[in-house]
Structures are given as C-alpha cells and as structure tokens.
Amino acid sequence: MTYIILLTNRIFEVFTLLIWINSLLISLLLFGYVLVQYFKLEKKSKIEKIN
C-alpha cells in the first residue's frame, strides 16, 4: 500500500516539475518574442529618423 502512495507521489512530483519547466519555457519564449518585436520597432524608428 505504501508503495502505491510513494509511486503516485513520485508521478505527481514529475508532473509538477514538467509543468514548471513548461511554463518557464513558455515565458522565456514570450520574453524573447517581445524582445525581437521591440528591436524590430527600434530599427524601424531609427531608419525613419535618418530618413
């Protein structure tokens, strides 16, 4: 009985870890995307200022 409890506990820990890593990756991707968009806007505004 305790073995089943330990097993489900381990599975729950792994799932929690996977969800945590997944959310971290998603937030990193979003942050990168926002940075890229920001730099694109910066380049456009600099080119417009020169013109």
Biopython code that builds the backbone (N, CA, C, O; Angstrom):
import numpy as np
from Bio.PDB.StructureBuilder import StructureBuilder

atoms = [
    (1, "MET", "N", (0.834, -1.213, 0.000)),
    (1, "MET", "CA", (0.000, 0.000, 0.000)),
    (1, "MET", "C", (0.870, 1.265, 0.000)),
    (1, "MET", "O", (0.614, 2.206, -0.751)),
    (2, "THR", "N", (1.881, 1.271, 0.836)),
    (2, "THR", "CA", (2.763, 2.450, 0.902)),
    (2, "THR", "C", (3.513, 2.627, -0.414)),
    (2, "THR", "O", (3.840, 3.747, -0.806)),
    (3, "TYR", "N", (3.786, 1.498, -1.100)),
    (3, "TYR", "CA", (4.491, 1.570, -2.375)),
    (3, "TYR", "C", (3.667, 2.348, -3.399)),
    (3, "TYR", "O", (4.211, 3.179, -4.127)),
    (4, "ILE", "N", (2.371, 2.090, -3.461)),
    (4, "ILE", "CA", (1.467, 2.771, -4.395)),
    (4, "ILE", "C", (1.430, 4.270, -4.077)),
    (4, "ILE", "O", (1.452, 5.109, -4.977)),
    (5, "ILE", "N", (1.372, 4.588, -2.777)),
    (5, "ILE", "CA", (1.351, 6.000, -2.354)),
    (5, "ILE", "C", (2.648, 6.685, -2.776)),
    (5, "ILE", "O", (2.620, 7.803, -3.290)),
    (6, "LEU", "N", (3.787, 6.016, -2.563)),
    (6, "LEU", "CA", (5.080, 6.574, -2.963)),
    (6, "LEU", "C", (5.151, 6.758, -4.471)),
    (6, "LEU", "O", (5.676, 7.759, -4.957)),
    (7, "LEU", "N", (4.616, 5.779, -5.215)),
    (7, "LEU", "CA", (4.636, 5.835, -6.678)),
    (7, "LEU", "C", (3.801, 7.003, -7.197)),
    (7, "LEU", "O", (4.246, 7.754, -8.066)),
    (8, "THR", "N", (2.594, 7.151, -6.664)),
    (8, "THR", "CA", (1.733, 8.258, -7.104)),
    (8, "THR", "C", (2.357, 9.590, -6.709)),
    (8, "THR", "O", (2.253, 10.570, -7.447)),
    (9, "ASN", "N", (3.000, 9.629, -5.556)),
    (9, "ASN", "CA", (3.674, 10.839, -5.098)),
    (9, "ASN", "C", (4.803, 11.201, -6.065)),
    (9, "ASN", "O", (4.975, 12.367, -6.418)),
    (10, "ARG", "N", (5.569, 10.196, -6.488)),
    (10, "ARG", "CA", (6.677, 10.400, -7.430)),
    (10, "ARG", "C", (6.137, 10.907, -8.770)),
    (10, "ARG", "O", (6.686, 11.845, -9.348)),
    (11, "ILE", "N", (5.067, 10.289, -9.260)),
    (11, "ILE", "CA", (4.447, 10.704, -10.525)),
    (11, "ILE", "C", (3.973, 12.146, -10.420)),
    (11, "ILE", "O", (4.160, 12.933, -11.349)),
    (12, "PHE", "N", (3.362, 12.495, -9.297)),
    (12, "PHE", "CA", (2.878, 13.853, -9.074)),
    (12, "PHE", "C", (4.032, 14.847, -9.087)),
    (12, "PHE", "O", (3.917, 15.933, -9.656)),
    (13, "GLU", "N", (5.155, 14.469, -8.452)),
    (13, "GLU", "CA", (6.345, 15.332, -8.434)),
    (13, "GLU", "C", (6.871, 15.561, -9.847)),
    (13, "GLU", "O", (7.208, 16.685, -10.217)),
    (14, "VAL", "N", (6.938, 14.491, -10.630)),
    (14, "VAL", "CA", (7.434, 14.590, -12.011)),
    (14, "VAL", "C", (6.524, 15.493, -12.835)),
    (14, "VAL", "O", (6.998, 16.338, -13.594)),
    (15, "PHE", "N", (5.205, 15.307, -12.679)),
    (15, "PHE", "CA", (4.257, 16.143, -13.415)),
    (15, "PHE", "C", (4.402, 17.610, -13.028)),
    (15, "PHE", "O", (4.376, 18.493, -13.886)),
    (16, "THR", "N", (4.553, 17.863, -11.729)),
    (16, "THR", "CA", (4.716, 19.235, -11.251)),
    (16, "THR", "C", (5.970, 19.851, -11.853)),
    (16, "THR", "O", (5.965, 21.004, -12.284)),
    (17, "LEU", "N", (7.055, 19.059, -11.877)),
    (17, "LEU", "CA", (8.318, 19.526, -12.442)),
    (17, "LEU", "C", (8.165, 19.826, -13.929)),
    (17, "LEU", "O", (8.650, 20.848, -14.414)),
    (18, "LEU", "N", (7.486, 18.929, -14.654)),
    (18, "LEU", "CA", (7.269, 19.124, -16.095)),
    (18, "LEU", "C", (6.452, 20.379, -16.358)),
    (18, "LEU", "O", (6.775, 21.161, -17.252)),
    (19, "ILE", "N", (5.397, 20.570, -15.581)),
    (19, "ILE", "CA", (4.547, 21.754, -15.750)),
    (19, "ILE", "C", (5.357, 23.012, -15.463)),
    (19, "ILE", "O", (5.235, 24.011, -16.171)),
    (20, "TRP", "N", (6.192, 22.960, -14.414)),
    (20, "TRP", "CA", (7.016, 24.114, -14.042)),
    (20, "TRP", "C", (7.994, 24.453, -15.156)),
    (20, "TRP", "O", (8.132, 25.616, -15.535)),
    (21, "ILE", "N", (8.684, 23.422, -15.688)),
    (21, "ILE", "CA", (9.652, 23.630, -16.775)),
    (21, "ILE", "C", (8.934, 24.164, -18.011)),
    (21, "ILE", "O", (9.438, 25.057, -18.691)),
    (22, "ASN", "N", (7.745, 23.608, -18.299)),
    (22, "ASN", "CA", (6.959, 24.029, -19.450)),
    (22, "ASN", "C", (6.574, 25.499, -19.350)),
    (22, "ASN", "O", (6.713, 26.250, -20.315)),
    (23, "SER", "N", (6.093, 25.903, -18.189)),
    (23, "SER", "CA", (5.683, 27.304, -18.017)),
    (23, "SER", "C", (6.891, 28.233, -18.101)),
    (23, "SER", "O", (6.793, 29.347, -18.616)),
    (24, "LEU", "N", (8.027, 27.769, -17.594)),
    (24, "LEU", "CA", (9.261, 28.561, -17.671)),
    (24, "LEU", "C", (9.677, 28.749, -19.129)),
    (24, "LEU", "O", (10.049, 29.849, -19.539)),
    (25, "LEU", "N", (9.612, 27.656, -19.915)),
    (25, "LEU", "CA", (9.966, 27.738, -21.336)),
    (25, "LEU", "C", (9.031, 28.674, -22.086)),
    (25, "LEU", "O", (9.470, 29.480, -22.906)),
    (26, "ILE", "N", (7.736, 28.562, -21.798)),
    (26, "ILE", "CA", (6.745, 29.416, -22.472)),
    (26, "ILE", "C", (7.010, 30.880, -22.160)),
    (26, "ILE", "O", (6.960, 31.726, -23.053)),
    (27, "SER", "N", (7.293, 31.184, -20.888)),
    (27, "SER", "CA", (7.552, 32.581, -20.513)),
    (27, "SER", "C", (8.848, 33.089, -21.156)),
    (27, "SER", "O", (8.934, 34.257, -21.535)),
    (28, "LEU", "N", (9.854, 32.216, -21.279)),
    (28, "LEU", "CA", (11.103, 32.598, -21.943)),
    (28, "LEU", "C", (10.863, 32.883, -23.422)),
    (28, "LEU", "O", (11.392, 33.850, -23.971)),
    (29, "LEU", "N", (10.054, 32.028, -24.067)),
    (29, "LEU", "CA", (9.727, 32.229, -25.476)),
    (29, "LEU", "C", (8.990, 33.543, -25.684)),
    (29, "LEU", "O", (9.288, 34.298, -26.610)),
    (30, "LEU", "N", (8.021, 33.808, -24.809)),
    (30, "LEU", "CA", (7.259, 35.058, -24.904)),
    (30, "LEU", "C", (8.181, 36.263, -24.709)),
    (30, "LEU", "O", (8.076, 37.257, -25.427)),
    (31, "PHE", "N", (9.073, 36.163, -23.743)),
    (31, "PHE", "CA", (10.012, 37.248, -23.464)),
    (31, "PHE", "C", (10.917, 37.498, -24.672)),
    (31, "PHE", "O", (11.165, 38.644, -25.046)),
    (32, "GLY", "N", (11.407, 36.410, -25.279)),
    (32, "GLY", "CA", (12.238, 36.517, -26.467)),
    (32, "GLY", "C", (11.484, 37.147, -27.623)),
    (32, "GLY", "O", (12.020, 37.991, -28.340)),
    (33, "TYR", "N", (10.234, 36.733, -27.800)),
    (33, "TYR", "CA", (9.403, 37.270, -28.871)),
    (33, "TYR", "C", (9.192, 38.773, -28.695)),
    (33, "TYR", "O", (9.291, 39.545, -29.649)),
    (34, "VAL", "N", (8.899, 39.171, -27.449)),
    (34, "VAL", "CA", (8.686, 40.591, -27.152)),
    (34, "VAL", "C", (9.967, 41.381, -27.427)),
    (34, "VAL", "O", (9.916, 42.473, -27.993)),
    (35, "LEU", "N", (11.115, 40.828, -27.027)),
    (35, "LEU", "CA", (12.401, 41.496, -27.281)),
    (35, "LEU", "C", (12.640, 41.679, -28.774)),
    (35, "LEU", "O", (13.055, 42.750, -29.217)),
    (36, "VAL", "N", (12.375, 40.628, -29.548)),
    (36, "VAL", "CA", (12.576, 40.698, -31.005)),
    (36, "VAL", "C", (11.687, 41.774, -31.607)),
    (36, "VAL", "O", (12.141, 42.568, -32.431)),
    (37, "GLN", "N", (10.419, 41.803, -31.200)),
    (37, "GLN", "CA", (9.487, 42.813, -31.711)),
    (37, "GLN", "C", (9.961, 44.219, -31.333)),
    (37, "GLN", "O", (9.877, 45.148, -32.136)),
    (38, "TYR", "N", (10.455, 44.362, -30.116)),
    (38, "TYR", "CA", (10.943, 45.654, -29.636)),
    (38, "TYR", "C", (12.117, 46.130, -30.482)),
    (38, "TYR", "O", (12.169, 47.290, -30.889)),
    (39, "PHE", "N", (13.073, 45.216, -30.748)),
    (39, "PHE", "CA", (14.239, 45.593, -31.544)),
    (39, "PHE", "C", (13.858, 45.922, -32.979)),
    (39, "PHE", "O", (14.441, 46.817, -33.591)),
    (40, "LYS", "N", (12.869, 45.192, -33.521)),
    (40, "LYS", "CA", (12.393, 45.499, -34.872)),
    (40, "LYS", "C", (11.824, 46.914, -34.909)),
    (40, "LYS", "O", (12.090, 47.672, -35.842)),
    (41, "LEU", "N", (11.045, 47.263, -33.897)),
    (41, "LEU", "CA", (10.468, 48.605, -33.820)),
    (41, "LEU", "C", (11.562, 49.655, -33.674)),
    (41, "LEU", "O", (11.496, 50.718, -34.293)),
    (42, "GLU", "N", (12.566, 49.358, -32.856)),
    (42, "GLU", "CA", (13.685, 50.284, -32.652)),
    (42, "GLU", "C", (14.403, 50.550, -33.972)),
    (42, "GLU", "O", (14.696, 51.698, -34.309)),
    (43, "LYS", "N", (14.685, 49.478, -34.718)),
    (43, "LYS", "CA", (15.380, 49.621, -36.004)),
    (43, "LYS", "C", (14.541, 50.465, -36.961)),
    (43, "LYS", "O", (15.063, 51.353, -37.635)),
    (44, "LYS", "N", (13.232, 50.182, -37.017)),
    (44, "LYS", "CA", (12.342, 50.936, -37.899)),
    (44, "LYS", "C", (12.347, 52.417, -37.536)),
    (44, "LYS", "O", (12.445, 53.273, -38.415)),
    (45, "SER", "N", (12.245, 52.717, -36.262)),
    (45, "SER", "CA", (12.201, 54.123, -35.833)),
    (45, "SER", "C", (13.534, 54.821, -36.119)),
    (45, "SER", "O", (13.549, 55.999, -36.478)),
    (46, "LYS", "N", (14.654, 54.104, -35.963)),
    (46, "LYS", "CA", (15.963, 54.696, -36.258)),
    (46, "LYS", "C", (16.090, 55.006, -37.748)),
    (46, "LYS", "O", (16.591, 56.064, -38.129)),
    (47, "ILE", "N", (15.625, 54.063, -38.597)),
    (47, "ILE", "CA", (15.681, 54.266, -40.050)),
    (47, "ILE", "C", (14.798, 55.453, -40.432)),
    (47, "ILE", "O", (15.180, 56.273, -41.266)),
    (48, "GLU", "N", (13.620, 55.540, -39.819)),
    (48, "GLU", "CA", (12.710, 56.654, -40.110)),
    (48, "GLU", "C", (13.316, 57.987, -39.675)),
    (48, "GLU", "O", (13.130, 59.002, -40.345)),
    (49, "LYS", "N", (14.039, 57.986, -38.554)),
    (49, "LYS", "CA", (14.680, 59.222, -38.074)),
    (49, "LYS", "C", (15.763, 59.682, -39.047)),
    (49, "LYS", "O", (15.914, 60.874, -39.314)),
    (50, "ILE", "N", (16.523, 58.700, -39.577)),
    (50, "ILE", "CA", (17.588, 59.032, -40.531)),
    (50, "ILE", "C", (16.962, 59.622, -41.798)),
    (50, "ILE", "O", (17.450, 60.620, -42.329)),
    (51, "ASN", "N", (15.896, 59.010, -42.273)),
    (51, "ASN", "CA", (15.209, 59.500, -43.476)),
    (51, "ASN", "C", (14.507, 60.807, -43.159)),
    (51, "ASN", "O", (13.867, 61.392, -44.034)),
]
sb = StructureBuilder()
sb.init_structure("model")
sb.init_model(0)
sb.init_chain("A")
sb.init_seg("    ")
for serial, (resi, resn, name, xyz) in enumerate(atoms, 1):
    if name == "N":
        sb.init_residue(resn, " ", resi, " ")
    sb.init_atom(name, np.array(xyz, "f"), 0.0, 1.0, " ", f" {name:<3s}", serial, name[0])
structure = sb.get_structure()
